């Protein structure tokens, strides 16, 4: 069995409510690092920054792969 972490962002496509995959990682810290990297791209603009909290527009889902 292998654990993977899927970073998902909401509102990046044509449907602002849809969740889009931003990356698949072997550990949660790598997913958080990618989120930090993505947010850095918007640092000098007025665009919404992605964040993880109860009402956030980013999330990390943990999944288990069997026979991997």
C-alpha positions as CSV (number, residue, x, y, z in Angstrom):
1,X,0.0,0.0,0.0
2,X,1.2,3.5,-0.8
3,X,-0.2,6.8,0.5
4,X,-0.5,9.8,-1.9
5,X,-1.5,13.4,-1.2
6,X,-3.5,15.3,-3.9
7,X,-3.4,19.1,-3.8
8,X,-6.6,20.5,-5.2
9,X,-7.5,24.1,-5.9
10,X,-10.9,25.5,-6.3
11,X,-11.8,28.1,-8.9
12,X,-8.9,27.7,-11.3
13,X,-10.9,26.7,-14.4
14,X,-14.1,27.9,-16.0
15,X,-16.3,26.7,-13.1
16,X,-15.3,28.6,-10.0
17,X,-16.8,26.0,-7.7
18,X,-15.0,23.0,-9.3
19,X,-11.9,21.5,-7.6
20,X,-8.9,21.0,-10.0
21,X,-5.9,18.8,-9.2
22,X,-2.7,20.9,-8.8
23,X,-0.4,17.9,-8.1
24,X,0.0,14.5,-6.6
25,X,2.7,14.0,-4.0
26,X,4.2,11.2,-1.8
27,X,4.0,13.3,1.4
28,X,1.9,16.1,2.7
29,X,4.8,18.5,3.2
30,X,5.6,18.3,-0.5
31,X,1.9,19.3,-1.3
32,X,2.2,22.2,1.2
33,X,5.4,23.3,-0.5
34,X,3.7,23.3,-3.9
35,X,0.9,25.4,-2.5
36,X,3.4,27.9,-1.2
37,X,5.1,27.9,-4.6
38,X,1.7,28.5,-6.4
39,X,0.8,31.3,-4.0
40,X,4.2,33.0,-4.6
41,X,3.2,33.4,-8.3
42,X,0.3,35.7,-7.2
43,X,2.3,37.7,-4.6
44,X,2.5,41.0,-6.6
45,X,-1.1,40.9,-7.9
46,X,-4.6,41.4,-6.5
47,X,-5.6,37.9,-7.3
48,X,-7.0,35.5,-4.6
49,X,-4.4,33.5,-2.8
50,X,-5.2,29.8,-2.2
51,X,-5.4,28.8,1.4
52,X,-6.3,25.7,3.4
53,X,-8.8,26.2,6.2
54,X,-12.5,25.5,6.8
55,X,-13.6,27.9,4.1
56,X,-10.5,27.8,2.0
57,X,-10.1,27.3,-1.7
58,X,-7.3,24.7,-1.4
59,X,-7.3,21.2,0.1
60,X,-5.0,18.2,0.4
61,X,-6.7,14.8,0.1
62,X,-5.0,11.7,1.3
63,X,-5.5,8.5,-0.7
64,X,-4.2,5.0,-0.4
65,X,-3.1,3.0,-3.4
66,X,-3.2,-0.8,-3.1
67,X,-1.0,-3.1,-5.1
68,X,1.3,-0.2,-6.0
